[in-house]
Amino acid sequence: MTDLTDPALDEWRTYDEFAAGIDTYRLPNTDLTGTRLLLTLDDGTALALEFAADAVTWSSHGGYEASGVDPYDAVAVRDDVVFVNLPLASREREALTVVFSRTTHRALVTLSRISDEDVEGTPRVTQRFWAGVTDAGEPTGEIPAPSRDLIGKRNVYRYSPFHLYEHIYVSSQRYAWQCLEGVQRGHGDMDLSTVWKFADGLYLFCFREFRIAVASVWLHDLGHQRTTGIFLGLNGAGESEHSRAGGHIYPLGAVSYPDAQPV
């Protein structure tokens, strides 16, 4: 018999409550010490990165003007593809996430930023996206671009023994989610999302929530059924917080639309 008192659906969890432990099944970190990259983004912005053991010295000129020395977190999601996040300490309430390939020399950059004030009907955390190339060699292959490939797919994501979520990708702008196991069990919503294809089977998936101030950046590897990601949001104390995330992907199926298509 279903217990309608479980969970307490009126007790909406804060970002830091649901994010605790959500990196349990994340792929291990990789060391980028000594790596230097110069990225040229599609709007002409130049992003330079020089990695040491525990920090990266970086600067950006063009459409995004900024620089700093910040911590970084890097994961080799494939032998030739690296997911790097800069949980910026030099710039309040921002995170810079870079995906790059050592073989195609293509790159994707996401800037996540917590807005200064709430605006009704708009997610508090905003995101910008750029495709780009690195200076490590001649770029080859498909240019990363927005994608509709996930529309209609339904997956379950296991991040830890205590984190299990379902995603349904309903359009090019939104996805639906519900928590099956964890402190958010029984909670769900339909939030804004963005999907870019980086390479065969590799998709950048980002969401921006309406109910709480949080957004995420994920790199879904559908070929290996793994995902690597990060969160940026305001915790229960109203302070900005960065979290790592990652886990396993279990496909449940997909639908195709015979006539009218989602946006």
Secondary structure, 3 states (H helix, E strand, C coil): CCCCCCCCCCCCCCHHHHHCCCCCCCCCECCCCCCEEEEEECCCCEEEEEECCCCEEEEEECCCCEEEEECCEEEEEECCEEEEEEECCCCCCEEEEEEEECCCCEEEEEEEEECCCCECCECCEEEEEEEEEECCCCCCCCCCEECCCCCCEEEEEEEECCEEEEEEECCCCEEEEEEEECCCCCCEEEEEEEEEEEECCEEEEEEECCCCCEEEEEEEECCCCEEEEEEEEECCCCCEEEEEEEEEEEEEEECCCCCCCCC
